[in-house]
Amino acid sequence: MLLEVADALRNLSHGDDVAKVVSDAGGIEVLVDGIARHKAAVRVLNSIVGALWGLSVHDNLVPQMVQLGGAAAIISAARTAPASPDMQAAVAASLRNLAVDEDQQCSIA
């Protein structure tokens, strides 16, 4: 189920309205927690990281993502699937977006 939800969020989260609804509903926390719960399922992890990547383009969500442990969870996903180019690309893009916020850079490092 989380696979389908994460796939949908990855595809829809680039719009400001959808990203706000996801954030307000606790979706970022669910996605971050999902990384820890689905370590053995690379396909699910890839979808979750993709959804977080989509949400990370919204500067107003970056502090929340970092505060909820998003950067650490994303790095954890990268370590789980080092041979997956799709995963590594989504991780790199997500971390780049999170690191653009100077206030969050120390939290990510």
C-alpha positions as CSV (number, residue, x, y, z in Angstrom):
1,M,0.0,0.0,0.0
2,L,2.8,2.5,0.9
3,L,4.3,1.7,-2.5
4,E,1.2,3.0,-4.3
5,V,0.8,6.0,-2.0
6,A,4.5,7.0,-2.4
7,D,4.3,6.6,-6.2
8,A,1.3,8.8,-6.3
9,L,2.9,11.4,-4.0
10,R,6.0,11.4,-6.1
11,N,4.0,12.2,-9.2
12,L,1.7,14.8,-7.5
13,S,3.9,16.5,-4.9
14,H,5.5,19.0,-7.3
15,G,2.4,21.2,-7.1
16,D,2.3,23.6,-4.1
17,D,-1.3,22.8,-3.2
18,V,-0.7,19.1,-3.1
19,A,2.5,19.5,-1.1
20,K,0.8,21.6,1.5
21,V,-2.0,19.1,1.9
22,V,0.5,16.2,2.2
23,S,2.4,18.2,4.8
24,D,-0.6,19.3,6.8
25,A,-1.9,15.7,6.9
26,G,1.3,14.3,8.3
27,G,2.5,12.8,5.1
28,I,6.1,13.8,5.4
29,E,6.3,12.0,8.8
30,V,4.7,8.9,7.3
31,L,7.2,8.8,4.4
32,V,10.2,9.3,6.7
33,D,9.0,6.6,9.0
34,G,8.3,4.3,6.0
35,I,12.0,4.3,5.2
36,A,12.8,2.6,8.5
37,R,9.9,0.2,8.2
38,H,10.6,-1.0,4.6
39,K,14.4,-1.4,4.6
40,A,14.2,-4.8,2.8
41,A,11.9,-3.5,0.0
42,V,14.1,-1.5,-2.4
43,R,11.2,-0.7,-4.7
44,V,9.2,0.7,-1.8
45,L,12.2,2.7,-0.6
46,N,12.8,4.1,-4.0
47,S,9.2,5.3,-4.2
48,I,9.4,6.8,-0.7
49,V,12.6,8.7,-1.5
50,G,11.1,9.8,-4.8
51,A,8.1,11.2,-3.0
52,L,10.4,13.0,-0.5
53,W,12.4,14.3,-3.4
54,G,9.2,15.8,-4.9
55,L,8.3,17.4,-1.6
56,S,11.8,18.7,-1.0
57,V,11.5,21.2,-3.9
58,H,9.2,23.2,-1.7
59,D,11.4,25.5,0.4
60,N,8.7,25.9,3.0
61,L,8.7,22.1,3.7
62,V,12.5,21.8,4.1
63,P,12.7,22.6,7.8
64,Q,9.9,20.2,8.6
65,M,11.6,17.4,6.5
66,V,14.9,17.9,8.3
67,Q,13.3,18.2,11.7
68,L,11.4,14.9,11.2
69,G,14.7,13.2,10.3
70,G,14.2,13.2,6.6
71,A,17.8,13.8,5.7
72,A,19.0,10.9,7.9
73,A,16.3,8.6,6.6
74,I,17.1,9.4,3.0
75,I,20.8,8.7,3.6
76,S,19.8,5.4,5.3
77,A,17.9,4.5,2.1
78,A,20.9,5.2,0.0
79,R,23.0,2.9,2.2
80,T,20.4,0.1,1.9
81,A,20.4,0.1,-1.9
82,P,23.9,1.2,-3.1
83,A,23.6,-0.6,-6.4
84,S,20.3,1.1,-7.4
85,P,21.0,4.0,-9.7
86,D,17.4,5.2,-9.4
87,M,17.7,5.3,-5.6
88,Q,21.0,7.0,-5.6
89,A,19.8,9.7,-8.1
90,A,16.7,10.4,-6.0
91,V,18.8,10.5,-2.8
92,A,21.3,12.9,-4.3
93,A,18.5,15.2,-5.7
94,S,16.6,15.2,-2.3
95,L,19.7,16.0,-0.3
96,R,20.7,18.7,-2.8
97,N,17.3,20.3,-2.3
98,L,17.4,20.0,1.5
99,A,21.0,21.5,1.6
100,V,20.0,24.6,-0.3
101,D,18.5,26.0,2.9
102,E,21.5,27.4,4.7
103,D,19.7,27.0,8.1
104,Q,19.4,23.3,7.5
105,Q,22.9,22.5,6.2
106,C,24.3,21.8,9.6
107,S,21.5,19.4,10.4
108,I,22.1,17.5,7.2
109,A,25.9,17.2,7.6
